[in-house]
Amino acid sequence: MLNRRGLAIFVALYLYMVNMSTANDMRRVIILASLIQIHALRAQLLILNQRRIQRRRRAGRLRRRFWVLPRPVQSWFDIHFVDIAIPDDYFRRQLRLNRTTFTMLLNTLRPRLTRQNTSFRDCIAPEKILAIGLYRLAHGNAYVTIGPNFNVGKTTVIEAVEDVVEALCDLKEEYIKFPSTNREVLATCQTFEEMTDLPNVVGAIDGTHIKIKTPIESGPDYFSRLQQHDVVVQAVVDGEKRFLDVAAGFPGSMHDSRVLRNSALYRRINNNELLTGPTVRVGGREIKPVLLGDSAYPLSTWLLKPYPESTNDPPEINFNKELSSARVSVECAYGILKGRWRILQKRLDSNIAFTSQIIIACCILHNFCIEAGDLWDDDEVDNDNDFPIRDGHRDGEDLRNFLKEHLWNL
């Protein structure tokens, strides 16, 4: 049990004790006993160290380190997407789309979702990336809980959701378009003809709030009258509940009228880029295209809002009824949007920029489904009317009074 150095020391001490005088016999015995005890203790420590190393080696063989955690061969999506025998209703409940709409969306986004294989592993198929992103938007589940449903890790889920949201946002100009030409304006106005007798209505405008995590910076600005931190979304909707314009990410404390004045839509209208024609002649007066809003918005020649609810004037009550029957389309659109893509009903913990992208991506999916004929029946209606504000736009007041009398005399 002794190495060469220990043996040499032992021999040297032994020779030293042999050459000592008999007077020192007692000291010699004590030193020899100490040496024997030291070497015995060292031998015991060596044995214990060797046993500890062996236990570590055995434990290392038992605790295998994985590059990829062992998972089932197929997830529910891998099985149900291929197996036609699985009812479409189950597929629709999971991803909020039927198979046909999913295939159409996949064909549209495939170039943006296709990845490259590596020497370590094969990449995830585009249809699975799209399914992961849609599942997150449809249910709002945490990334760590979505992973096991698709047999992927948390990081893969995050990357897939980001890819799907960014790919959808790239389609904003194609699927969310405010009518700019005379033909587009006329087509949009026709969607309101059966809803109201108000002439030349292009869209209904309203805002809603999406709850968010308290921002690190400017937290008080995002604390709204709903006693929560959120962002304001402004949208214009046509009579078929299709989004024509969406602006998201405004601080929750901002009033709807201020959000409007800070939006790109307001600047384009004031620059005469939108809502300039065609006009409709009513009682000898030319009426330009108009938007309908609630009492939170300022009255103008292109934006009509109702008379005060306390009015007792029959023509004013009739005007409010006609305006409300058309403006309800934007409230229904918000209800369908939040009912179908339920991530908007939960608190979003992403930064403001990505939160805005998520909201816009859901609006794009909303319009995509309408064009595909994949409608969603949902009775949830979001009614986020802001407090009314005073305005004194005389031209808008004159137009509203004129239309009030026109409707009353029909």
C-alpha positions as CSV (number, residue, x, y, z in Angstrom):
1,M,0.0,0.0,0.0
2,L,3.1,2.3,0.2
3,N,4.6,4.0,-2.8
4,R,8.3,4.4,-3.3
5,R,8.6,7.7,-1.6
6,G,6.7,6.4,1.5
7,L,8.8,3.3,1.6
8,A,12.1,5.2,1.5
9,I,10.9,7.5,4.3
10,F,9.9,4.4,6.4
11,V,13.3,2.7,5.9
12,A,15.2,5.9,6.7
13,L,13.4,6.4,10.0
14,Y,13.8,2.7,10.8
15,L,17.6,2.9,10.4
16,Y,17.6,6.1,12.4
17,M,15.9,4.4,15.3
18,V,18.2,1.3,15.1
19,N,21.3,3.6,15.5
20,M,19.8,5.4,18.5
21,S,21.1,4.6,22.0
22,T,19.3,2.3,24.4
23,A,18.4,5.3,26.5
24,N,16.0,6.4,23.9
25,D,14.2,3.0,23.5
26,M,10.9,4.5,24.7
27,R,11.1,7.4,22.2
28,R,11.9,4.9,19.5
29,V,8.9,2.8,20.3
30,I,6.6,5.9,20.2
31,I,7.9,7.1,16.9
32,L,7.6,3.6,15.3
33,A,4.0,3.3,16.6
34,S,3.2,6.7,15.1
35,L,4.6,5.8,11.7
36,I,2.6,2.6,11.6
37,Q,-0.5,4.5,12.5
38,I,0.1,7.2,9.9
39,H,0.7,4.7,7.1
40,A,-2.4,2.7,8.1
41,L,-4.5,5.8,8.0
42,R,-3.1,6.8,4.6
43,A,-3.9,3.4,3.2
44,Q,-7.4,3.7,4.5
45,L,-7.9,7.1,2.8
46,L,-6.6,5.7,-0.5
47,I,-9.1,2.9,-0.3
48,L,-12.0,5.3,0.4
49,N,-10.9,7.5,-2.5
50,Q,-10.8,4.6,-4.9
51,R,-14.3,3.5,-3.8
52,R,-15.7,7.1,-4.3
53,I,-14.2,7.2,-7.8
54,Q,-15.9,3.9,-8.6
55,R,-19.2,5.1,-7.3
56,R,-19.0,8.2,-9.5
57,R,-18.2,6.2,-12.6
58,R,-21.2,3.8,-11.9
59,A,-23.5,6.8,-11.3
60,G,-22.3,8.5,-14.5
61,R,-23.2,5.4,-16.5
62,L,-26.7,5.4,-14.9
63,R,-27.3,9.2,-15.4
64,R,-27.1,9.5,-19.1
65,R,-26.8,13.0,-20.5
66,F,-29.2,13.6,-23.5
67,W,-28.6,15.9,-26.5
68,V,-32.4,15.5,-27.0
69,L,-34.7,14.4,-24.3
70,P,-36.4,11.0,-25.0
71,R,-40.0,11.7,-26.2
72,P,-42.7,9.7,-28.0
73,V,-42.2,9.2,-31.7
74,Q,-45.3,11.2,-32.7
75,S,-47.3,14.0,-31.1
76,W,-51.0,14.4,-31.4
77,F,-50.4,16.8,-34.3
78,D,-48.2,14.3,-36.2
79,I,-51.0,11.7,-35.9
80,H,-54.1,13.8,-36.5
81,F,-52.7,15.9,-39.3
82,V,-52.0,12.8,-41.4
83,D,-54.9,10.6,-40.3
84,I,-58.0,11.7,-42.2
85,A,-60.1,9.5,-40.0
86,I,-59.7,11.9,-37.1
87,P,-62.7,14.2,-36.9
88,D,-62.1,17.7,-38.2
89,D,-63.9,19.1,-35.2
90,Y,-61.0,18.0,-32.9
91,F,-58.5,19.5,-35.2
92,R,-60.5,22.8,-35.3
93,R,-60.7,22.9,-31.5
94,Q,-57.0,22.6,-31.1
95,L,-55.8,25.1,-33.8
96,R,-59.0,27.2,-34.3
97,L,-58.9,26.4,-38.0
98,N,-60.3,23.6,-40.1
99,R,-57.9,21.4,-42.2
100,T,-58.6,23.2,-45.4
101,T,-57.9,26.7,-44.0
102,F,-54.8,25.3,-42.3
103,T,-53.5,24.0,-45.6
104,M,-54.2,27.3,-47.3
105,L,-52.4,29.2,-44.6
106,L,-49.5,26.7,-44.7
107,N,-49.1,27.2,-48.5
108,T,-49.0,30.9,-48.0
109,L,-46.4,30.9,-45.2
110,R,-44.3,27.9,-46.2
111,P,-41.5,29.9,-47.7
112,R,-41.2,31.9,-44.5
113,L,-41.3,28.8,-42.2
114,T,-39.0,26.4,-44.1
115,R,-35.7,25.6,-42.3
116,Q,-32.5,23.9,-43.2
117,N,-31.4,20.5,-41.9
118,T,-28.1,20.4,-39.9
119,S,-25.5,17.7,-39.3
120,F,-26.8,17.3,-35.8
121,R,-30.5,16.7,-36.6
122,D,-33.3,17.3,-39.1
123,C,-35.3,20.5,-38.9
124,I,-38.9,20.7,-37.9
125,A,-41.4,20.6,-40.8
126,P,-43.2,23.9,-41.7
127,E,-46.6,22.4,-40.9
128,K,-45.5,21.6,-37.4
129,I,-44.0,25.1,-36.9
130,L,-47.3,26.6,-38.0
131,A,-49.2,24.3,-35.7
132,I,-47.1,25.3,-32.7
133,G,-47.6,29.0,-33.4
134,L,-51.3,28.7,-33.9
135,Y,-51.7,26.6,-30.7
136,R,-50.0,29.4,-28.8
137,L,-52.3,32.0,-30.3
138,A,-55.4,29.9,-29.9
139,H,-55.0,29.0,-26.3
140,G,-52.3,31.3,-24.8
141,N,-50.7,28.4,-22.9
142,A,-47.2,28.8,-21.5
143,Y,-44.3,27.8,-23.7
144,V,-43.2,25.1,-21.3
145,T,-46.6,23.4,-21.5
146,I,-46.9,23.6,-25.2
147,G,-43.6,21.7,-25.8
148,P,-44.8,18.3,-24.5
149,N,-47.9,18.5,-26.7
150,F,-45.7,18.6,-29.8
151,N,-42.7,16.6,-28.5
152,V,-40.4,19.6,-28.7
153,G,-38.5,21.7,-26.2
154,K,-39.3,25.1,-24.8
155,T,-36.8,26.9,-26.9
156,T,-38.2,25.3,-30.0
157,V,-41.7,26.5,-29.1
158,I,-40.4,30.1,-28.6
159,E,-38.7,30.1,-31.9
160,A,-41.7,28.6,-33.7
161,V,-44.1,31.2,-32.2
162,E,-41.8,34.0,-33.2
163,D,-41.4,32.7,-36.7
164,V,-45.2,32.3,-37.2
165,V,-46.0,35.8,-35.8
166,E,-43.4,37.5,-37.9
167,A,-44.4,35.6,-41.0
168,L,-48.1,36.7,-40.4
169,C,-47.1,40.3,-39.8
170,D,-45.3,40.3,-43.2
171,L,-48.8,39.7,-44.8
172,K,-50.3,42.8,-43.1
173,E,-50.4,44.9,-46.3
174,E,-52.1,42.1,-48.1
175,Y,-54.8,41.2,-45.6
176,I,-55.4,44.4,-43.7
177,K,-56.1,47.1,-46.2
178,F,-58.1,50.3,-45.8
179,P,-60.1,51.1,-49.0
180,S,-58.3,53.7,-51.0
181,T,-59.8,53.5,-54.5
182,N,-63.3,54.4,-55.5
183,R,-64.1,50.7,-56.3
184,E,-62.8,49.6,-52.9
185,V,-64.8,52.3,-51.1
186,L,-68.0,51.3,-52.9
187,A,-67.5,47.6,-52.1
188,T,-66.9,48.4,-48.5
189,C,-69.9,50.7,-48.2
190,Q,-72.1,47.9,-49.6
191,T,-71.3,45.8,-46.5
192,F,-73.2,48.4,-44.4
193,E,-76.3,48.9,-46.6
194,E,-78.4,46.3,-44.9
195,M,-77.3,47.4,-41.4
196,T,-78.1,51.1,-41.5
197,D,-79.8,53.8,-43.5
198,L,-76.8,56.1,-42.9
199,P,-75.2,56.8,-46.3
200,N,-71.6,56.2,-47.5
201,V,-70.5,54.4,-44.3
202,V,-67.0,52.9,-44.9
203,G,-66.2,51.5,-41.5
204,A,-66.8,51.4,-37.7
205,I,-64.0,52.4,-35.4
206,D,-63.4,51.5,-31.8
207,G,-60.7,50.5,-29.3
208,T,-60.1,47.7,-26.9
209,H,-57.5,46.8,-24.2
210,I,-55.1,43.9,-24.1
211,K,-53.6,43.0,-20.7
212,I,-49.8,43.0,-20.5
213,K,-47.1,42.5,-17.9
214,T,-46.0,45.6,-16.1
215,P,-43.4,47.2,-18.4
216,I,-40.0,48.0,-16.9
217,E,-40.1,51.5,-18.3
218,S,-43.1,53.8,-18.3
219,G,-45.2,51.5,-16.2
220,P,-47.7,54.1,-15.0
221,D,-48.4,55.1,-18.6
222,Y,-49.7,51.6,-19.3
223,F,-52.0,51.5,-16.3
224,S,-55.5,52.0,-17.6
225,R,-58.9,52.9,-16.1
226,L,-59.5,49.1,-16.0
227,Q,-57.1,48.9,-13.1
228,Q,-54.6,46.9,-15.0
229,H,-51.5,47.3,-17.2
230,D,-52.5,47.0,-20.8
231,V,-52.1,48.3,-24.4
232,V,-54.8,50.0,-26.5
233,V,-55.8,48.6,-29.9
234,Q,-57.6,50.7,-32.4
235,A,-59.3,49.1,-35.3
236,V,-61.6,49.9,-38.2
237,V,-64.0,47.2,-39.3
238,D,-66.4,46.8,-42.3
239,G,-69.9,45.4,-42.2
240,E,-68.6,41.8,-42.6
241,K,-66.4,42.2,-39.4
242,R,-63.2,42.4,-41.5
243,F,-60.4,44.5,-40.1
244,L,-59.6,47.4,-42.4
245,D,-57.0,49.1,-40.2
246,V,-55.3,48.0,-37.0
247,A,-53.0,50.1,-34.7
248,A,-51.7,48.4,-31.5
249,G,-49.3,49.1,-28.7
250,F,-50.5,52.4,-27.4
251,P,-50.2,52.9,-23.6
252,G,-53.4,51.8,-21.7
253,S,-53.9,55.2,-20.1
254,M,-54.4,56.9,-23.5
255,H,-57.9,58.0,-24.4
256,D,-59.4,56.7,-27.6
257,S,-59.4,60.1,-29.2
258,R,-55.7,60.6,-28.4
259,V,-54.9,57.2,-29.9
260,L,-56.8,58.2,-33.0
261,R,-54.8,61.4,-33.4
262,N,-51.5,59.5,-33.0
263,S,-52.4,56.9,-35.5
264,A,-51.2,56.6,-39.1
265,L,-54.8,56.4,-40.2
266,Y,-55.6,59.9,-38.8
267,R,-52.6,61.4,-40.6
268,R,-53.5,59.8,-43.9
269,I,-57.1,61.0,-43.7
270,N,-56.0,64.6,-42.8
271,N,-53.6,64.5,-45.7
272,N,-56.5,63.7,-48.0
273,E,-55.1,60.3,-48.9
274,L,-58.3,58.4,-47.7
275,L,-62.0,59.1,-47.4
276,T,-62.0,61.6,-50.3
277,G,-64.6,59.9,-52.5
278,P,-66.7,58.8,-54.1
279,T,-69.4,61.1,-52.7
280,V,-73.2,60.3,-52.3
281,R,-75.8,63.0,-53.0
282,V,-78.4,63.2,-50.2
283,G,-81.0,65.9,-50.2
284,G,-78.9,68.1,-52.5
285,R,-75.8,67.7,-50.4
286,E,-72.6,65.7,-51.2
287,I,-71.7,63.2,-48.5
288,K,-68.1,61.9,-48.4
289,P,-67.3,58.5,-47.0
290,V,-67.5,58.4,-43.2
291,L,-66.5,56.3,-40.2
292,L,-68.8,55.6,-37.3
293,G,-67.5,55.8,-33.7
294,D,-68.8,56.0,-30.2
295,S,-68.9,59.0,-27.9
296,A,-65.2,58.8,-27.1
297,Y,-64.2,60.1,-30.6
298,P,-64.2,63.6,-31.8
299,L,-66.9,64.6,-34.2
300,S,-65.8,65.6,-37.7
301,T,-66.9,65.5,-41.4
302,W,-65.4,62.0,-41.8
303,L,-66.2,60.6,-38.3
304,L,-69.7,60.5,-36.9
305,K,-70.6,59.8,-33.3
306,P,-73.9,59.5,-31.5
307,Y,-75.8,62.2,-29.7
308,P,-75.7,62.1,-25.9
309,E,-77.6,59.2,-24.5
310,S,-79.7,61.5,-22.3
311,T,-81.3,63.1,-25.4
312,N,-85.1,63.1,-25.6
313,D,-85.3,64.4,-29.1
314,P,-86.9,61.7,-31.3
315,P,-84.8,62.4,-34.4
316,E,-81.6,62.3,-32.3
317,I,-82.7,59.0,-30.8
318,N,-83.4,57.6,-34.3
319,F,-80.0,58.8,-35.5
320,N,-78.3,57.0,-32.5
321,K,-80.2,53.8,-33.3
322,E,-79.0,53.8,-36.9
323,L,-75.5,54.6,-36.0
324,S,-75.4,51.9,-33.3
325,S,-76.8,49.2,-35.6
326,A,-73.8,49.7,-37.9
327,R,-71.1,50.4,-35.3
328,V,-71.9,47.1,-33.5
329,S,-69.9,45.3,-36.2
330,V,-66.6,46.5,-34.6
331,E,-67.7,45.2,-31.2
332,C,-68.6,41.8,-32.7
333,A,-65.3,41.7,-34.5
334,Y,-63.4,42.2,-31.3
335,G,-65.5,39.5,-29.6
336,I,-64.8,37.0,-32.3
337,L,-61.1,37.9,-32.4
338,K,-60.7,37.4,-28.6
339,G,-62.9,34.3,-28.6
340,R,-61.0,32.6,-31.4
341,W,-57.5,33.6,-30.5
342,R,-57.6,33.4,-26.7
343,I,-54.1,34.5,-26.1
344,L,-55.6,38.0,-26.3
345,Q,-57.8,37.2,-23.2
346,K,-54.7,36.4,-21.1
347,R,-51.9,38.6,-19.9
348,L,-49.1,38.9,-22.5
349,D,-45.6,38.8,-20.9
350,S,-43.7,39.8,-24.0
351,N,-42.2,43.2,-24.6
352,I,-44.5,45.9,-26.1
353,A,-43.1,45.4,-29.7
354,F,-43.7,41.7,-29.8
355,T,-47.1,42.1,-28.0
356,S,-48.2,44.5,-30.8
357,Q,-47.0,41.9,-33.4
358,I,-49.1,39.2,-31.7
359,I,-52.2,41.4,-31.8
360,I,-51.7,42.2,-35.5
361,A,-51.0,38.6,-36.3
362,C,-54.3,37.6,-34.7
363,C,-56.1,40.3,-36.8
364,I,-54.5,38.9,-39.9
365,L,-55.6,35.4,-39.1
366,H,-59.1,36.8,-38.4
367,N,-59.3,38.3,-42.0
368,F,-57.7,35.3,-43.5
369,C,-60.3,33.0,-42.1
370,I,-63.1,35.3,-43.3
371,E,-61.8,35.2,-46.8
372,A,-61.4,31.4,-46.6
373,G,-65.0,31.1,-45.4
374,D,-63.9,29.6,-42.1
375,L,-66.2,31.6,-39.8
376,W,-66.2,31.5,-36.0
377,D,-69.5,31.7,-34.1
378,D,-68.8,33.4,-30.8
379,D,-71.3,35.4,-28.7
380,E,-68.5,37.1,-26.6
381,V,-68.6,40.9,-27.4
382,D,-66.0,43.2,-26.0
383,N,-67.5,46.5,-25.0
384,D,-64.7,48.9,-24.0
385,N,-66.4,52.2,-24.5
386,D,-64.2,55.0,-23.1
387,F,-65.5,58.0,-21.2
388,P,-67.1,60.7,-23.6
389,I,-65.2,63.8,-24.4
390,R,-66.4,67.2,-25.5
391,D,-65.8,68.4,-29.0
392,G,-66.9,71.4,-31.0
393,H,-66.3,70.6,-34.7
394,R,-69.0,72.7,-36.3
395,D,-68.8,71.0,-39.7
396,G,-69.2,67.6,-38.1
397,E,-72.1,68.8,-36.0
398,D,-73.7,70.3,-39.1
399,L,-73.3,67.0,-41.0
400,R,-74.7,65.0,-38.1
401,N,-77.7,67.2,-37.8
402,F,-78.3,67.0,-41.6
403,L,-78.2,63.2,-41.5
404,K,-80.4,63.2,-38.5
405,E,-83.2,65.1,-40.3
406,H,-82.7,63.0,-43.4
407,L,-83.1,59.7,-41.5
408,W,-86.1,61.1,-39.6
409,N,-87.9,62.1,-42.9
410,L,-87.3,58.7,-44.6
